[in-house]
Amino acid sequence: MTFDQLSLFLRIVEKGGLAAAGREMGLSPASVSERLAALERHYGATLLTRTTRALSLTDEGRVLVEGARRLLAEADELEARIRHGADKISGLVRLTAPEDLGRRCIVPIVGAFLDRHPDVAIDLHLTDGYVDLVGQGIDFAVRQGVLADSSLKVRSLGENRRIVCAAPSYLAARGTPLHPDDLADHDCILMRFGQTVDHEWPFRIDGEVRRVLVRGRRIVNDGGLVRQWCREGRGIAFKSLWDVTADIAEGTLVELLADFSAGQTALQIVYPPAAVQPRRVRLLIEAIATALSPYGARSRPPQNQAGSDRAGG
């Protein structure tokens, strides 16, 4: 067993297939299959269940994924320290963040980080959908709301909440909703999270959190486009306060139904529970946390509000 074999195994898992992993590493599908078989013989266990349509990890394969990432991270860290010294970092960092927050906040932080560390490369995946950090080989994610995977480790960036908002031009044309039930008469801009459309918005009504059904002609899986359409007066949106704070301050968007806010949720950095992270990953996490945590403190809603169980947007 060699580090090259472990790297190939991780690439197969991340790419979801032998052929895709082989293309990226310059190997034929036959060669990839032979090396995988050799790895399975070495451990005396089946690591992947292969069908004509998909690959899935066995229990032994999941253990190897976690262990291989840890071993390769430690080896990479050791090589970097020997080659470049303790004060210099190099290598690739893979991270993911929500579309809107990512473009406005994470991209500038990443740009400044790359300027400071010219031997580091960044693979940034902006998406509002679910990302399997372990399966896709992501070092960490910036996420809002409740975690789908409770095994991930968490670093809090502060508190956040989602607000209902609209442009003054929309309100002038269609009127201002005064109660969540009034949204039934309005055109709402809806987010799609994977296969799920976010058409039930939570509100605190008569002391209890209730989900109100909303409808609209625009459905999209990009939080940045939701914000753009909302600013253009195309409808009412349910957005993270982090995403629209500047718009609210400038008056291009107006917060609605504030008295019915369902409350706060979390903004956090999450990462797989590996024992070791390369120093470049730790430093980028620290840079993002340092830049965003004060924003989270400023965005904190009143303490008597209840927690939200919905992410992003």
RODO-2510 file (C-alpha; in nm, 4 decimals, decimal comma):
residues 313
     n   res          X          Y          Z
     1     m     0,0000     0,0000     0,0000
     2     t     0,1346     0,3413    -0,0999
     3     f     0,0193     0,6996    -0,0653
     4     d    -0,0405     0,7013    -0,4420
     5     q    -0,2872     0,4148    -0,4040
     6     l    -0,4665     0,5959    -0,1237
     7     s    -0,4807     0,9148    -0,3299
     8     l    -0,6298     0,7219    -0,6213
     9     f    -0,8878     0,5614    -0,3932
    10     l    -0,9951     0,9012    -0,2603
    11     r    -1,0174     1,0382    -0,6139
    12     i    -1,2444     0,7481    -0,7155
    13     v    -1,4737     0,8265    -0,4223
    14     e    -1,4722     1,2026    -0,4915
    15     k    -1,5373     1,1633    -0,8657
    16     g    -1,7934     0,8877    -0,8234
    17     g    -1,6336     0,6535    -1,0749
    18     l    -1,3181     0,4783    -1,1889
    19     a    -1,3102     0,6327    -1,5354
    20     a    -1,3489     0,9905    -1,4067
    21     a    -1,0737     0,9370    -1,1491
    22     g    -0,8494     0,7865    -1,4146
    23     r    -0,8968     1,0785    -1,6512
    24     e    -0,7973     1,3232    -1,3806
    25     m    -0,4882     1,1229    -1,2861
    26     g    -0,3864     1,0228    -1,6399
    27     l    -0,4680     0,6529    -1,5962
    28     s    -0,6764     0,4150    -1,8076
    29     p    -0,9940     0,2648    -1,6545
    30     a    -0,8252    -0,0763    -1,6633
    31     s    -0,5258     0,0544    -1,4701
    32     v    -0,7501     0,2205    -1,2111
    33     s    -0,9462    -0,1014    -1,1692
    34     e    -0,6257    -0,3019    -1,1231
    35     r    -0,4932    -0,0618    -0,8582
    36     l    -0,8227    -0,0635    -0,6719
    37     a    -0,8231    -0,4439    -0,6747
    38     a    -0,4667    -0,4433    -0,5394
    39     l    -0,5724    -0,2095    -0,2580
    40     e    -0,8638    -0,4359    -0,1698
    41     r    -0,6333    -0,7378    -0,1688
    42     h    -0,3929    -0,5521     0,0589
    43     y    -0,6659    -0,4844     0,3172
    44     g    -0,8493    -0,8100     0,2591
    45     a    -1,1805    -0,6271     0,2260
    46     t    -1,4172    -0,4930    -0,0365
    47     l    -1,3939    -0,1148    -0,0287
    48     l    -1,6477    -0,0170    -0,2936
    49     t    -1,9713    -0,1731    -0,4119
    50     r    -1,9893    -0,1247    -0,7884
    51     t    -2,3020    -0,1343    -1,0042
    52     t    -2,3595    -0,0236    -1,3626
    53     r    -2,4939     0,3116    -1,2366
    54     a    -2,3105     0,4032    -0,9177
    55     l    -2,0398     0,3380    -0,6634
    56     s    -2,1019     0,3150    -0,2903
    57     l    -1,8614     0,2768    -0,0003
    58     t    -1,8671    -0,0316     0,2178
    59     d    -1,8174     0,0073     0,5924
    60     e    -1,4496    -0,0762     0,5418
    61     g    -1,4311     0,1753     0,2588
    62     r    -1,5701     0,4532     0,4799
    63     v    -1,3090     0,3746     0,7447
    64     l    -1,0358     0,3891     0,4801
    65     v    -1,1618     0,7227     0,3433
    66     e    -1,1312     0,8856     0,6854
    67     g    -0,7968     0,7250     0,7597
    68     a    -0,6504     0,7976     0,4154
    69     r    -0,7456     1,1643     0,4361
    70     r    -0,5814     1,1874     0,7754
    71     l    -0,2623     1,0116     0,6619
    72     l    -0,2324     1,2159     0,3431
    73     a    -0,2952     1,5405     0,5304
    74     e    -0,0230     1,4549     0,7804
    75     a     0,2209     1,3597     0,5033
    76     d     0,1402     1,6754     0,3112
    77     e     0,1888     1,8878     0,6212
    78     l     0,5223     1,7220     0,6948
    79     e     0,6509     1,7690     0,3404
    80     a     0,5436     2,1337     0,3336
    81     r     0,7223     2,2083     0,6606
    82     i     1,0432     2,0402     0,5421
    83     r     1,0434     2,1903     0,1929
    84     h     0,9197     2,5402     0,2696
    85     g     0,9714     2,5890     0,6422
    86     a     0,7179     2,6392     0,9163
    87     d     0,6170     2,9877     0,8009
    88     k     0,5283     2,9033     0,4401
    89     i     0,2257     2,7081     0,3193
    90     s     0,1433     2,5469    -0,0140
    91     g    -0,1076     2,3120    -0,1744
    92     l    -0,4780     2,2971    -0,2552
    93     v    -0,7701     2,3955    -0,0293
    94     r    -1,1201     2,2857    -0,1282
    95     l    -1,4142     2,4693     0,0252
    96     t    -1,7779     2,5372    -0,0417
    97     a    -2,0115     2,8240     0,0530
    98     p    -2,3628     2,9506    -0,0289
    99     e    -2,3919     3,1355    -0,3614
   100     d    -2,4804     3,4842    -0,2415
   101     l    -2,2750     3,4905     0,0773
   102     g    -1,9890     3,3257    -0,1069
   103     r    -1,9687     3,5833    -0,3842
   104     r    -1,9991     3,8851    -0,1550
   105     c    -1,7986     3,7746     0,1495
   106     i    -1,5949     3,4584     0,0898
   107     v    -1,4496     3,5456    -0,2529
   108     p    -1,2751     3,8647    -0,1254
   109     i    -1,1338     3,6773     0,1749
   110     v    -1,0059     3,3984    -0,0490
   111     g    -0,8524     3,6537    -0,2868
   112     a    -0,6624     3,8251    -0,0069
   113     f    -0,5500     3,4859     0,1265
   114     l    -0,4116     3,3848    -0,2141
   115     d    -0,2270     3,7166    -0,2386
   116     r    -0,0575     3,6455     0,0954
   117     h     0,0209     3,2817     0,0107
   118     p     0,1269     3,2498    -0,3558
   119     d     0,1938     2,8732    -0,3309
   120     v    -0,1631     2,7937    -0,2229
   121     a    -0,4411     2,7039    -0,4704
   122     i    -0,8146     2,7293    -0,3984
   123     d    -1,1007     2,5169    -0,5341
   124     l    -1,4147     2,7118    -0,4340
   125     h    -1,7559     2,5503    -0,4878
   126     l    -2,0443     2,7983    -0,4555
   127     t    -2,3795     2,6282    -0,4134
   128     d    -2,6962     2,6593    -0,2063
   129     g    -2,7524     2,2838    -0,2267
   130     y    -2,6306     1,9955    -0,0124
   131     v    -2,2624     1,9017    -0,0453
   132     d    -2,1193     1,5734     0,0841
   133     l    -1,7946     1,7032     0,2314
   134     v    -1,6419     1,3608     0,2886
   135     g    -1,7548     1,2053    -0,0389
   136     q    -1,6465     1,5044    -0,2480
   137     g    -1,3195     1,5657    -0,0681
   138     i    -1,4119     1,9130     0,0565
   139     d    -1,1892     2,0479     0,3346
   140     f    -1,4607     2,2664     0,4881
   141     a    -1,7842     2,4497     0,4200
   142     v    -1,9406     2,7791     0,5245
   143     r    -2,3010     2,6946     0,6044
   144     q    -2,6157     2,8511     0,7473
   145     g    -2,8771     2,6751     0,9568
   146     v    -2,9007     2,3238     1,1027
   147     l    -2,6480     2,0630     0,9904
   148     a    -2,7749     1,7671     0,7907
   149     d    -2,4724     1,5640     0,9058
   150     s    -2,4281     1,5759     1,2832
   151     s    -2,0872     1,4034     1,2633
   152     l    -1,9240     1,7180     1,1214
   153     k    -1,7206     1,9456     1,3431
   154     v    -1,8379     2,3048     1,3792
   155     r    -1,6828     2,6457     1,4287
   156     s    -1,9428     2,9134     1,4965
   157     l    -1,9247     3,2438     1,3098
   158     g    -2,2113     3,4042     1,5000
   159     e    -2,5851     3,4264     1,4670
   160     n    -2,8028     3,5064     1,1705
   161     r    -3,1674     3,5157     1,0779
   162     r    -3,3741     3,5102     0,7617
   163     i    -3,5989     3,8031     0,6854
   164     v    -3,8841     3,8756     0,4473
   165     c    -3,7978     4,1684     0,2226
   166     a    -3,9031     4,3486    -0,0930
   167     a    -3,8065     4,6484    -0,3030
   168     p    -3,9949     4,9778    -0,2537
   169     s    -4,1072     4,9576    -0,6182
   170     y    -4,2771     4,6225    -0,5562
   171     l    -4,4508     4,7506    -0,2428
   172     a    -4,5700     5,0634    -0,4252
   173     a    -4,7272     4,8480    -0,6960
   174     r    -4,8639     4,5598    -0,4882
   175     g    -4,9005     4,6927    -0,1342
   176     t    -4,7283     4,5943     0,1900
   177     p    -4,8228     4,2701     0,3694
   178     l    -4,8992     4,3367     0,7365
   179     h    -4,9473     3,9738     0,8439
   180     p    -4,7859     3,6504     0,7173
   181     d    -5,1228     3,5332     0,5869
   182     d    -5,1231     3,8364     0,3534
   183     l    -4,8414     3,6715     0,1552
   184     a    -5,1053     3,4551    -0,0143
   185     d    -5,1904     3,7621    -0,2242
   186     h    -4,8300     3,8344    -0,3217
   187     d    -4,5732     3,7097    -0,5711
   188     c    -4,2887     3,5467    -0,3745
   189     i    -3,9472     3,4496    -0,5079
   190     l    -3,8731     3,0930    -0,4035
   191     m    -3,5429     2,9135    -0,3417
   192     r    -3,4840     2,5576    -0,4511
   193     f    -3,2590     2,3476    -0,2246
   194     g    -3,1806     2,0345    -0,4253
   195     q    -3,5158     1,8722    -0,5016
   196     t    -3,7019     2,0807    -0,2410
   197     v    -3,8657     2,4169    -0,3102
   198     d    -3,8754     2,6447    -0,0055
   199     h    -4,2434     2,7371    -0,0283
   200     e    -4,3192     2,7250     0,3457
   201     w    -4,1776     3,0215     0,5348
   202     p    -4,1676     3,0100     0,9178
   203     f    -4,3172     3,2894     1,1277
   204     r    -4,3886     3,3341     1,4974
   205     i    -4,7640     3,3874     1,5213
   206     d    -4,9469     3,4048     1,8560
   207     g    -4,6370     3,2780     2,0342
   208     e    -4,5850     2,9726     1,8150
   209     v    -4,3776     2,9091     1,5034
   210     r    -4,6057     2,8401     1,2094
   211     r    -4,5129     2,7686     0,8481
   212     v    -4,7003     2,9766     0,5944
   213     l    -4,7431     2,8519     0,2386
   214     v    -4,6240     3,1039    -0,0215
   215     r    -4,6365     3,0985    -0,4014
   216     g    -4,4552     3,2716    -0,6807
   217     r    -4,3677     3,2624    -1,0497
   218     r    -3,9909     3,2611    -0,9942
   219     i    -3,8128     2,9566    -0,8504
   220     v    -3,4339     2,9335    -0,8593
   221     n    -3,1472     2,7499    -0,6858
   222     d    -2,9205     3,0574    -0,6726
   223     g    -2,9540     3,2866    -0,3694
   224     g    -2,7773     3,5655    -0,5557
   225     l    -3,0439     3,5636    -0,8260
   226     v    -3,3176     3,5684    -0,5608
   227     r    -3,1609     3,8857    -0,4231
   228     q    -3,1252     4,0395    -0,7706
   229     w    -3,4883     3,9738    -0,8613
   230     c    -3,6010     4,1078    -0,5248
   231     r    -3,3987     4,4289    -0,5729
   232     e    -3,5575     4,4669    -0,9189
   233     g    -3,9051     4,4591    -0,7655
   234     r    -3,9978     4,1178    -0,9058
   235     g    -4,1388     3,9871    -0,5795
   236     i    -4,0976     3,9264    -0,2066
   237     a    -3,8002     3,7195    -0,0897
   238     f    -3,6996     3,5299     0,2234
   239     k    -3,3283     3,6028     0,2575
   240     s    -3,0483     3,5677     0,5066
   241     l    -2,9921     3,8981     0,6862
   242     w    -2,6213     3,8595     0,6052
   243     d    -2,7088     3,8699     0,2345
   244     v    -2,9235     4,1852     0,2407
   245     t    -2,7876     4,3981     0,5259
   246     a    -2,6362     4,6498     0,2816
   247     d    -2,9576     4,6611     0,0745
   248     i    -3,1652     4,7305     0,3848
   249     a    -2,9248     5,0039     0,4956
   250     e    -2,9312     5,1656     0,1497
   251     g    -3,3108     5,1427     0,1207
   252     t    -3,3035     4,9282    -0,1942
   253     l    -3,4828     4,6588     0,0072
   254     v    -3,7272     4,6916     0,2972
   255     e    -3,7695     4,4362     0,5747
   256     l    -4,1289     4,3147     0,6105
   257     l    -4,3171     4,1367     0,8888
   258     a    -4,0340     4,1914     1,1385
   259     d    -4,2728     4,1461     1,4321
   260     f    -4,3345     3,7891     1,3135
   261     s    -3,9688     3,6867     1,2765
   262     a    -3,9169     3,3178     1,3566
   263     g    -3,5804     3,3988     1,5096
   264     q    -3,2141     3,3288     1,4766
   265     t    -3,0129     3,0549     1,3154
   266     a    -2,6430     2,9787     1,2996
   267     l    -2,3681     3,0701     1,0573
   268     q    -2,0768     2,8326     1,0881
   269     i    -1,7762     2,6650     0,9346
   270     v    -1,8152     2,2865     0,9225
   271     y    -1,5550     2,0262     0,8360
   272     p    -1,5071     1,6489     0,8444
   273     p    -1,3917     1,5021     1,1768
   274     a    -1,0374     1,4265     1,0614
   275     a    -0,7682     1,4297     1,3278
   276     v    -0,5372     1,6506     1,1229
   277     q    -0,5997     1,9379     0,8843
   278     p    -0,3154     2,0793     0,6737
   279     r    -0,1912     2,4120     0,8007
   280     r    -0,3128     2,5885     0,4853
   281     v    -0,6687     2,4713     0,5644
   282     r    -0,6444     2,5814     0,9264
   283     l    -0,5131     2,9248     0,8254
   284     l    -0,7890     2,9833     0,5708
   285     i    -1,0547     2,8803     0,8243
   286     e    -0,9013     3,1257     1,0685
   287     a    -0,8984     3,4027     0,8055
   288     i    -1,2675     3,3495     0,7252
   289     a    -1,3650     3,3261     1,0926
   290     t    -1,1750     3,6443     1,1759
   291     a    -1,3348     3,8354     0,8881
   292     l    -1,6927     3,7145     0,9379
   293     s    -1,7333     3,6763     1,3138
   294     p    -1,7661     4,0519     1,3853
   295     y    -2,0330     4,0677     1,1126
   296     g    -2,2192     3,7849     1,2851
   297     a    -2,2113     3,9704     1,6156
   298     r    -2,3524     4,2847     1,4508
   299     s    -2,6248     4,0823     1,2805
   300     r    -2,7426     3,9191     1,6022
   301     p    -3,1214     3,9420     1,6482
   302     p    -3,2947     3,9933     1,9826
   303     q    -3,2209     3,7168     2,2300
   304     n    -3,5852     3,6285     2,3000
   305     q    -3,6447     3,4940     1,9498
   306     a    -3,6721     3,1220     1,8829
   307     g    -3,4237     2,9283     1,6708
   308     s    -3,4856     2,8537     1,3033
   309     d    -3,4439     2,5084     1,1506
   310     r    -3,3992     2,6199     0,7909
   311     a    -3,0686     2,6896     0,6203
   312     g    -2,9464     2,9399     0,3638
   313     g    -3,1255     3,1474     0,1046
***
